[in-house]
């Protein structure tokens, strides 16, 4: 995982001097294109993620849980708890699962897995809770299974990658208000792929906002066909915001 680790170390080294947003996006994109989660004989390929990064001295993202499982556990899972302690119970009906990327005792950094493609080609998207429960599988003792999985380093380079990631799009994290961290809430720290009319089974929330983020990043003339390929139609506001031909 050398490339990913190098990017994370660069992030930690530079975040005090400049906004880490671009590096967080780069790391998200790496996860969607070059890495997978391996648990026993099952492989899960992220297709939708959100970055949660908190450094007390440099980047105060108050949406970060700041659970101890988001520190010093590079490549391991963190299942969302009812408390900030690793001993808290997993939120079975609404909790998600993150990949921890922090190897530092002072920085909380994990990636929420909002969507995955399985090695059989099926997908879950836009549902962190469904992702977490699918990864857990069927078990009679949820908490024991959670703790077993959290002990494993499960992030690895992808093999036989089934993802069709023709586009990787950065957009705002879903469902956050600007109350806790107004500036951070506006950053494009949600990253997704397999988006557009060719993926009708991926029911992403906020489709127009996703497409808006993508076209805003291009800084060029947009073709109506491109917009239709993503949304199936051309919103009037896109005609007003962009140079469209």
HUTAGI-V504952 format. One record per backbone hydrogen bond with DSSP energy under -1.0 kcal/mol. NH is the residue of the N-H (numbers start at 1). CO is the residue of the C=O. E is the energy in kcal/mol with one decimal. If there is no record, write none. Layout:
NH CO E
NH CO E
//
This chain:
5 1 -2.6
6 2 -2.6
7 3 -1.9
8 4 -2.3
9 5 -2.5
10 6 -2.2
11 7 -2.4
12 8 -2.4
13 9 -2.0
14 10 -1.7
15 11 -1.7
17 14 -1.8
18 14 -1.5
24 20 -2.6
25 21 -2.1
26 22 -2.2
27 23 -2.4
28 24 -2.3
29 25 -2.6
30 26 -2.0
31 27 -2.0
32 28 -1.6
34 30 -3.0
36 156 -2.9
37 44 -3.4
38 154 -3.2
39 42 -2.5
42 39 -2.4
44 37 -2.7
45 117 -2.7
47 115 -2.2
48 115 -1.4
49 191 -2.8
50 112 -1.7
51 189 -2.4
52 110 -2.1
54 108 -3.1
55 59 -2.5
59 55 -2.3
61 59 -1.3
62 60 -1.0
64 61 -1.7
68 84 -1.8
70 67 -2.5
71 68 -1.3
73 102 -1.9
75 100 -2.8
76 73 -2.2
78 98 -2.2
80 96 -2.3
82 89 -1.2
88 85 -1.5
91 80 -2.1
92 90 -1.7
95 91 -3.5
98 78 -2.7
99 111 -2.1
100 76 -3.1
101 109 -2.5
108 54 -2.3
109 70 -2.3
110 52 -2.3
111 99 -2.5
112 50 -2.6
113 97 -2.4
114 48 -2.1
115 48 -1.9
116 124 -2.5
117 45 -2.9
118 122 -3.0
121 118 -2.1
124 116 -2.6
127 114 -2.2
131 127 -2.2
132 128 -2.4
133 129 -2.4
134 130 -2.3
135 131 -2.4
136 132 -2.1
137 133 -1.7
145 141 -2.1
146 142 -2.8
147 143 -2.2
148 144 -2.1
149 145 -2.5
150 146 -2.1
152 149 -1.2
154 75 -2.0
155 75 -1.4
156 36 -2.5
158 34 -2.4
166 164 -1.9
169 192 -2.7
171 190 -3.3
185 181 -2.7
187 184 -1.6
189 187 -1.6
190 171 -2.8
191 49 -2.6
192 169 -2.3
193 47 -2.1
197 229 -2.9
199 196 -2.0
202 199 -1.7
203 201 -1.0
204 202 -1.7
210 206 -2.1
211 207 -2.5
212 208 -2.6
213 209 -2.3
214 210 -2.1
215 211 -2.7
216 212 -2.1
217 213 -1.1
222 243 -2.9
227 223 -1.5
228 224 -2.5
229 225 -2.2
230 226 -1.1
231 227 -2.8
232 228 -1.7
239 235 -1.1
240 236 -1.3
241 237 -2.1
242 238 -2.4
245 222 -2.5
//
